[in-house]
Structure formats: C-alpha cells, structure tokens
C-alpha cells in the first residue's frame, strides 16, 4: 500500500509539472494515478473479506511500470520501444482489474 501511495504522489507531480500540450505525458500520469488509487482500494477489499484481491496490487504496479514509464520515456525522446512494451503493461493492468472484480464475490460470503 505504501507503493500505491508513493505512486499517487509521483503521478500527481508528473501531471502538475507537465506542459498542458504534452498529451501522452498527461495520459500516462492519469493512468498511473488511477491505478495507484486502485492499489489502495485493494486494501479496502481485503479488509472486508476479499482475500482474493491480494495479487491485484502487484498487477497494477507492474502494469504502471510497463505502461506509464515507457510512455514517459517515449514522450521525452529517450525510448522508442514503448509501442512494444506498453501492451504488456496494459495486459497487466487489465489482469489486475479482473482479479479485483473476481475477488468481490468473496465479500458477501464473509
């Protein structure tokens, strides 16, 4: 959960310090922030009985690394391979959401 919180702060910094015309940087920061908050939401799910939500933060944080960081690097001209890495990150993010949604079935049973 600490990583989710730090992630939210970093995303806000990127969003606030980025020029308003840098669309890919802003999109990356928004995706990063949203999934940082989803990481924190996993704690709520786990506290109310959805123990199956435990792997979701790993997928969210891994997806952020594999999607947002290459997007930032490509936007500032460091990396041109973001198109190859980003789909893996998107797959990780989607997997995290599937895990979180599936774990909700355990909430009403506790």
C-alpha positions as CSV (number, residue, x, y, z in Angstrom):
1,X,0.0,0.0,0.0
2,X,3.0,2.3,0.6
3,X,4.0,1.8,-3.1
4,X,0.4,2.7,-4.1
5,X,0.6,5.9,-2.1
6,X,4.0,6.9,-3.4
7,X,2.8,6.1,-6.9
8,X,-0.1,8.5,-6.5
9,X,2.2,11.3,-5.4
10,X,4.6,10.7,-8.3
11,X,1.6,10.7,-10.8
12,X,0.4,14.0,-9.4
13,X,3.8,15.5,-9.7
14,X,4.1,14.4,-13.3
15,X,0.6,15.8,-14.0
16,X,1.3,19.1,-12.4
17,X,4.7,19.6,-13.9
18,X,3.8,18.6,-17.4
19,X,3.0,21.1,-20.1
20,X,-0.7,21.1,-20.9
21,X,0.1,20.2,-24.5
22,X,2.1,17.1,-23.7
23,X,-0.9,14.7,-24.2
24,X,1.0,11.4,-23.9
25,X,2.7,12.5,-20.6
26,X,-0.7,13.6,-19.2
27,X,-2.4,10.4,-20.3
28,X,0.4,8.4,-18.6
29,X,0.1,10.4,-15.4
30,X,-3.7,9.9,-15.3
31,X,-3.4,6.2,-15.9
32,X,-0.7,6.0,-13.2
33,X,-2.8,7.9,-10.7
34,X,-5.9,5.9,-11.4
35,X,-4.1,2.6,-10.8
36,X,-2.3,3.9,-7.8
37,X,-5.7,4.7,-6.3
38,X,-6.9,1.2,-7.3
39,X,-4.0,-0.3,-5.5
40,X,-5.1,1.5,-2.3
41,X,-8.7,0.3,-2.9
42,X,-7.4,-3.3,-2.8
43,X,-6.7,-2.8,0.9
44,X,-10.4,-2.0,1.4
45,X,-11.5,-5.1,-0.5
46,X,-9.1,-7.2,1.6
47,X,-10.3,-5.7,4.9
48,X,-13.9,-6.6,4.1
49,X,-13.2,-10.2,3.2
50,X,-12.0,-10.3,-0.4
51,X,-8.7,-12.1,0.3
52,X,-8.5,-12.9,-3.5
53,X,-7.7,-9.3,-4.1
54,X,-4.1,-9.7,-2.8
55,X,-2.4,-10.2,-6.2
56,X,-4.2,-7.2,-7.8
57,X,-1.8,-4.5,-6.5
58,X,1.2,-6.4,-8.0
59,X,-0.5,-6.3,-11.4
60,X,-1.5,-2.7,-11.0
61,X,2.0,-1.6,-10.0
62,X,3.7,-3.8,-12.6
63,X,1.4,-2.5,-15.3
64,X,2.2,1.0,-14.3
65,X,5.9,0.3,-14.7
66,X,5.4,-1.4,-18.0
67,X,2.9,1.1,-19.4
68,X,3.5,4.5,-17.9
69,X,7.3,4.6,-17.7
70,X,7.8,3.7,-21.3
71,X,5.1,6.3,-22.3
72,X,7.0,9.0,-20.3
73,X,10.3,7.9,-21.9
74,X,8.9,8.0,-25.4
75,X,7.3,11.4,-24.8
76,X,10.7,12.9,-23.8
77,X,12.5,11.1,-26.6
78,X,14.5,8.6,-24.6
79,X,12.9,5.4,-25.7
80,X,11.2,4.5,-28.9
81,X,10.2,1.0,-27.9
82,X,7.1,2.0,-25.9
83,X,4.9,0.5,-28.5
84,X,6.4,-2.9,-27.8
85,X,6.3,-2.7,-24.0
86,X,3.0,-0.9,-23.5
87,X,0.7,-3.8,-24.5
88,X,2.3,-5.9,-21.8
89,X,1.7,-3.2,-19.3
90,X,-1.9,-2.8,-20.4
91,X,-2.4,-6.6,-20.1
92,X,-1.1,-6.4,-16.5
93,X,-3.5,-3.6,-15.7
94,X,-6.5,-5.4,-17.2
95,X,-5.5,-8.6,-15.2
96,X,-5.4,-6.5,-12.0
97,X,-9.0,-5.3,-12.7
98,X,-10.2,-8.8,-13.4
99,X,-8.6,-10.1,-10.2
100,X,-10.2,-7.2,-8.2
101,X,-13.6,-7.8,-9.8
102,X,-13.4,-11.6,-9.3
103,X,-12.4,-11.2,-5.6
104,X,-15.6,-9.1,-4.9
105,X,-17.5,-12.4,-4.9
106,X,-16.0,-13.2,-1.6
107,X,-17.2,-10.0,0.2
108,X,-20.8,-11.0,0.7
109,X,-19.8,-14.5,1.9
110,X,-17.8,-13.4,5.0
